[in-house]
């Protein structure tokens, strides 16, 4: 069994570093998109003329309501 050359090891380490960098960038993008989604949900909750209806599919101990217009849980 032959070992890896110094060049091969360095190439693999650089690939790993590049992948970590990409992963951190993507995680930041996901966080930004999540914030945008939450702001849009808040906007719907605050500005829709809700038609409140009991959500019978909910498994919660408390009664949950869902708007039939915007689809948000209230």
DRENTORKOL-3810 file (N, C-alpha, C; in nm, 4 decimals):
REM DRENTORKOL-3810
@n.u->0.0844; n.v->-0.1176; n.w->0.0000; ca.u->0.0000; ca.v->0.0000; ca.w->0.0000; c.u->0.0889; c.v->0.1238; c.w->0.0000
@n.u->0.0643; n.v->0.2109; n.w->-0.0952; ca.u->0.1442; ca.v->0.3333; ca.w->-0.1031; c.u->0.0742; c.v->0.4448; c.w->-0.0279
@n.u->0.1533; n.v->0.5271; n.w->0.0377; ca.u->0.0986; ca.v->0.6414; ca.w->0.1083; c.u->0.0763; c.v->0.7569; c.w->0.0125
@n.u->0.0118; n.v->0.8564; n.w->0.0617; ca.u->-0.0137; ca.v->0.9763; ca.w->-0.0172; c.u->0.1120; c.v->1.0631; c.w->-0.0217
@n.u->0.1284; n.v->1.1307; n.w->-0.1325; ca.u->0.2402; ca.v->1.2233; ca.w->-0.1433; c.u->0.2060; c.v->1.3510; c.w->-0.0679
@n.u->0.3072; n.v->1.4296; n.w->-0.0391; ca.u->0.2878; ca.v->1.5569; ca.w->0.0289; c.u->0.1926; c.v->1.6458; c.w->-0.0505
@n.u->0.2069; n.v->1.6454; n.w->-0.1831; ca.u->0.1192; ca.v->1.7244; ca.w->-0.2709; c.u->-0.0255; c.v->1.6784; c.w->-0.2607
@n.u->-0.0476; n.v->1.5483; n.w->-0.2620; ca.u->-0.1840; ca.v->1.4940; ca.w->-0.2524; c.u->-0.2476; c.v->1.5312; c.w->-0.1190
@n.u->-0.1707; n.v->1.5223; n.w->-0.0134; ca.u->-0.2215; ca.v->1.5578; ca.w->0.1199; c.u->-0.2609; c.v->1.7045; c.w->0.1230
@n.u->-0.1732; n.v->1.7907; n.w->0.0699; ca.u->-0.2043; ca.v->1.9344; ca.w->0.0685; c.u->-0.3258; c.v->1.9644; c.w->-0.0179
@n.u->-0.3390; n.v->1.8961; n.w->-0.1309; ca.u->-0.4566; ca.v->1.9156; ca.w->-0.2171; c.u->-0.5850; c.v->1.8787; c.w->-0.1430
@n.u->-0.5821; n.v->1.7675; n.w->-0.0732; ca.u->-0.7005; ca.v->1.7224; ca.w->0.0015; c.u->-0.7319; c.v->1.8214; c.w->0.1134
@n.u->-0.6305; n.v->1.8687; n.w->0.1852; ca.u->-0.6523; ca.v->1.9663; ca.w->0.2919; c.u->-0.7111; c.v->2.0952; c.w->0.2366
@n.u->-0.6642; n.v->2.1392; n.w->0.1205; ca.u->-0.7199; ca.v->2.2594; ca.w->0.0578; c.u->-0.8656; c.v->2.2381; c.w->0.0169
@n.u->-0.8960; n.v->2.1193; n.w->-0.0349; ca.u->-1.0347; ca.v->2.0881; ca.w->-0.0714; c.u->-1.1246; c.v->2.0914; c.w->0.0506
@n.u->-1.0756; n.v->2.0370; n.w->0.1612; ca.u->-1.1535; ca.v->2.0370; ca.w->0.2859; c.u->-1.1778; c.v->2.1805; c.w->0.3309
@n.u->-1.0723; n.v->2.2637; n.w->0.3293; ca.u->-1.0879; ca.v->2.4038; ca.w->0.3689; c.u->-1.1869; c.v->2.4768; c.w->0.2784
@n.u->-1.1805; n.v->2.4488; n.w->0.1484; ca.u->-1.2732; ca.v->2.5100; ca.w->0.0531; c.u->-1.4163; c.v->2.4664; c.w->0.0821
@n.u->-1.4349; n.v->2.3391; n.w->0.1126; ca.u->-1.5688; ca.v->2.2881; ca.w->0.1431; c.u->-1.6228; c.v->2.3496; c.w->0.2721
@n.u->-1.5370; n.v->2.3654; n.w->0.3733; ca.u->-1.5805; ca.v->2.4309; ca.w->0.4969; c.u->-1.6222; c.v->2.5753; c.w->0.4683
@n.u->-1.5453; n.v->2.6450; n.w->0.3889; ca.u->-1.5766; ca.v->2.7829; ca.w->0.3546; c.u->-1.7113; c.v->2.7911; c.w->0.2831
@n.u->-1.7320; n.v->2.7024; n.w->0.1876; ca.u->-1.8596; ca.v->2.6976; ca.w->0.1161; c.u->-1.9744; c.v->2.6673; c.w->0.2106
@n.u->-1.9525; n.v->2.5734; n.w->0.3014; ca.u->-2.0559; ca.v->2.5357; ca.w->0.3971; c.u->-2.0949; c.v->2.6555; c.w->0.4845
@n.u->-1.9965; n.v->2.7320; n.w->0.5326; ca.u->-2.0266; ca.v->2.8488; ca.w->0.6150; c.u->-2.1026; c.v->2.9545; c.w->0.5358
@n.u->-2.0643; n.v->2.9735; n.w->0.4091; ca.u->-2.1356; ca.v->3.0700; ca.w->0.3240; c.u->-2.2807; c.v->3.0268; c.w->0.3040
@n.u->-2.3015; n.v->2.8994; n.w->0.2793; ca.u->-2.4380; ca.v->2.8489; ca.w->0.2580; c.u->-2.5211; c.v->2.8588; c.w->0.3853
@n.u->-2.4584; n.v->2.8303; n.w->0.5010; ca.u->-2.5309; ca.v->2.8434; ca.w->0.6280; c.u->-2.5735; c.v->2.9877; c.w->0.6506
@n.u->-2.4874; n.v->3.0821; n.w->0.6153; ca.u->-2.5229; ca.v->3.2236; ca.w->0.6280; c.u->-2.6367; c.v->3.2591; c.w->0.5338
@n.u->-2.6341; n.v->3.2067; n.w->0.4122; ca.u->-2.7421; ca.v->3.2328; ca.w->0.3176; c.u->-2.8737; c.v->3.1748; c.w->0.3680
@n.u->-2.8700; n.v->3.0561; n.w->0.4251; ca.u->-2.9910; ca.v->2.9937; ca.w->0.4805; c.u->-3.0464; c.v->3.0801; c.w->0.5935
@n.u->-2.9583; n.v->3.1315; n.w->0.6772; ca.u->-3.0021; ca.v->3.2172; ca.w->0.7875; c.u->-3.0700; c.v->3.3436; c.w->0.7347
@n.u->-3.0143; n.v->3.4025; n.w->0.6310; ca.u->-3.0728; ca.v->3.5235; ca.w->0.5715; c.u->-3.2093; c.v->3.4921; c.w->0.5111
@n.u->-3.2198; n.v->3.3819; n.w->0.4383; ca.u->-3.3476; ca.v->3.3422; ca.w->0.3778; c.u->-3.4503; c.v->3.3137; c.w->0.4871
@n.u->-3.4090; n.v->3.2491; n.w->0.5954; ca.u->-3.4996; ca.v->3.2193; ca.w->0.7070; c.u->-3.5535; c.v->3.3490; c.w->0.7669
@n.u->-3.4673; n.v->3.4508; n.w->0.7805; ca.u->-3.5109; ca.v->3.5799; ca.w->0.8339; c.u->-3.6125; c.v->3.6460; c.w->0.7400
@n.u->-3.5873; n.v->3.6380; n.w->0.6109; ca.u->-3.6806; ca.v->3.6961; ca.w->0.5124; c.u->-3.8163; c.v->3.6272; c.w->0.5210
@n.u->-3.8146; n.v->3.4938; n.w->0.5294; ca.u->-3.9398; ca.v->3.4172; ca.w->0.5403; c.u->-4.0152; c.v->3.4579; c.w->0.6659
@n.u->-3.9456; n.v->3.4680; n.w->0.7786; ca.u->-4.0114; ca.v->3.5051; ca.w->0.9041; c.u->-4.0715; c.v->3.6450; c.w->0.8968
@n.u->-4.0015; n.v->3.7385; n.w->0.8324; ca.u->-4.0560; ca.v->3.8738; ca.w->0.8169; c.u->-4.1817; c.v->3.8725; c.w->0.7314
@n.u->-4.1813; n.v->3.7923; n.w->0.6249; ca.u->-4.2987; ca.v->3.7838; ca.w->0.5380; c.u->-4.4165; c.v->3.7186; c.w->0.6113
@n.u->-4.3891; n.v->3.6176; n.w->0.6928; ca.u->-4.4948; ca.v->3.5547; ca.w->0.7734; c.u->-4.5537; c.v->3.6554; c.w->0.8719
@n.u->-4.4649; n.v->3.7303; n.w->0.9390; ca.u->-4.5120; ca.v->3.8330; ca.w->1.0328; c.u->-4.5982; c.v->3.9364; c.w->0.9611
@n.u->-4.5569; n.v->3.9731; n.w->0.8404; ca.u->-4.6338; ca.v->4.0705; ca.w->0.7625; c.u->-4.7735; c.v->4.0165; c.w->0.7327
@n.u->-4.7805; n.v->3.8889; n.w->0.6913; ca.u->-4.9110; ca.v->3.8279; ca.w->0.6647; c.u->-4.9963; c.v->3.8240; c.w->0.7909
@n.u->-4.9366; n.v->3.7838; n.w->0.9013; ca.u->-5.0123; ca.v->3.7727; ca.w->1.0266; c.u->-5.0672; c.v->3.9082; c.w->1.0686
@n.u->-4.9874; n.v->4.0127; n.w->1.0483; ca.u->-5.0287; ca.v->4.1453; ca.w->1.0935; c.u->-5.1193; c.v->4.2187; c.w->0.9955
@n.u->-5.1246; n.v->4.1783; n.w->0.8693; ca.u->-5.1975; ca.v->4.2568; ca.w->0.7691; c.u->-5.3108; c.v->4.1834; c.w->0.6985
@n.u->-5.3267; n.v->4.0556; n.w->0.7199; ca.u->-5.4340; ca.v->3.9795; ca.w->0.6562; c.u->-5.5647; c.v->3.9997; c.w->0.7345
@n.u->-5.6764; n.v->4.0029; n.w->0.6635; ca.u->-5.8079; ca.v->4.0024; ca.w->0.7282; c.u->-5.8443; c.v->3.8560; c.w->0.7514
@n.u->-5.7903; n.v->3.8015; n.w->0.8582; ca.u->-5.7967; ca.v->3.6579; ca.w->0.8827; c.u->-5.9382; c.v->3.6011; c.w->0.8872
@n.u->-5.9504; n.v->3.4818; n.w->0.8320; ca.u->-6.0698; ca.v->3.4006; ca.w->0.8465; c.u->-6.0251; c.v->3.2809; c.w->0.9309
@n.u->-6.0426; n.v->3.2966; n.w->1.0613; ca.u->-5.9930; ca.v->3.2006; ca.w->1.1590; c.u->-6.0742; c.v->3.0719; c.w->1.1549
@n.u->-6.0031; n.v->2.9587; n.w->1.1457; ca.u->-6.0712; ca.v->2.8299; ca.w->1.1469; c.u->-5.9899; c.v->2.7334; c.w->1.2326
@n.u->-6.0597; n.v->2.6500; n.w->1.3080; ca.u->-5.9917; ca.v->2.5519; ca.w->1.3919; c.u->-5.9156; c.v->2.4546; c.w->1.3030
@n.u->-5.7899; n.v->2.4260; n.w->1.3423; ca.u->-5.7090; ca.v->2.3290; ca.w->1.2690; c.u->-5.7288; c.v->2.1923; c.w->1.3351
@n.u->-5.8093; n.v->2.1086; n.w->1.2710; ca.u->-5.8411; ca.v->1.9780; ca.w->1.3272; c.u->-5.7271; c.v->1.8785; c.w->1.3094
@n.u->-5.6273; n.v->1.9118; n.w->1.2292; ca.u->-5.5123; ca.v->1.8241; ca.w->1.2100; c.u->-5.4056; c.v->1.8444; c.w->1.3164
@n.u->-5.4216; n.v->1.9459; n.w->1.3995; ca.u->-5.3234; ca.v->1.9770; ca.w->1.5025; c.u->-5.3289; c.v->1.8716; c.w->1.6132
@n.u->-5.2133; n.v->1.8354; n.w->1.6627; ca.u->-5.2039; ca.v->1.7371; ca.w->1.7720; c.u->-5.1725; c.v->1.8042; c.w->1.9045
@n.u->-5.1852; n.v->1.9352; n.w->1.9103; ca.u->-5.1542; ca.v->2.0115; ca.w->2.0298; c.u->-5.2642; c.v->1.9937; c.w->2.1348
@n.u->-5.2275; n.v->2.0163; n.w->2.2600; ca.u->-5.3264; ca.v->2.0103; ca.w->2.3680; c.u->-5.4217; c.v->2.1293; c.w->2.3605
@n.u->-5.3753; n.v->2.2377; n.w->2.3019; ca.u->-5.4547; ca.v->2.3589; ca.w->2.2910; c.u->-5.5160; c.v->2.3674; c.w->2.1517
@n.u->-5.6290; n.v->2.4338; n.w->2.1448; ca.u->-5.6931; ca.v->2.4542; ca.w->2.0149; c.u->-5.6063; c.v->2.5466; c.w->1.9311
@n.u->-5.5753; n.v->2.5042; n.w->1.8100; ca.u->-5.4967; ca.v->2.5876; ca.w->1.7196; c.u->-5.5853; c.v->2.6338; c.w->1.6057
@n.u->-5.5635; n.v->2.7576; n.w->1.5648; ca.u->-5.6401; ca.v->2.8162; ca.w->1.4565; c.u->-5.5486; c.v->2.8453; c.w->1.3382
@n.u->-5.6064; n.v->2.8310; n.w->1.2198; ca.u->-5.5325; ca.v->2.8597; ca.w->1.0973; c.u->-5.6208; c.v->2.9488; c.w->1.0108
@n.u->-5.5594; n.v->3.0472; n.w->0.9471; ca.u->-5.6331; ca.v->3.1360; ca.w->0.8597; c.u->-5.6539; c.v->3.0667; c.w->0.7252
@n.u->-5.7777; n.v->3.0668; n.w->0.6790; ca.u->-5.8065; ca.v->3.0043; ca.w->0.5501; c.u->-5.7663; c.v->3.0934; c.w->0.4318
@n.u->-5.7332; n.v->3.2184; n.w->0.4612; ca.u->-5.6935; ca.v->3.3123; ca.w->0.3557; c.u->-5.5420; c.v->3.3059; c.w->0.3336
@n.u->-5.4640; n.v->3.3305; n.w->0.4411; ca.u->-5.3189; ca.v->3.3384; ca.w->0.4251; c.u->-5.2482; c.v->3.2088; c.w->0.4646
@n.u->-5.3172; n.v->3.1184; n.w->0.5330; ca.u->-5.2587; ca.v->2.9902; ca.w->0.5695; c.u->-5.1731; c.v->2.9931; c.w->0.6940
@n.u->-5.1649; n.v->3.1061; n.w->0.7616; ca.u->-5.0817; ca.v->3.1182; ca.w->0.8806; c.u->-5.1558; c.v->3.0659; c.w->1.0030
@n.u->-5.0774; n.v->3.0078; n.w->1.0946; ca.u->-5.1352; ca.v->2.9669; ca.w->1.2229; c.u->-5.1473; c.v->3.0890; c.w->1.3110
@n.u->-5.2594; n.v->3.1003; n.w->1.3799; ca.u->-5.2870; ca.v->3.2181; ca.w->1.4637; c.u->-5.2884; c.v->3.1823; c.w->1.6099
END
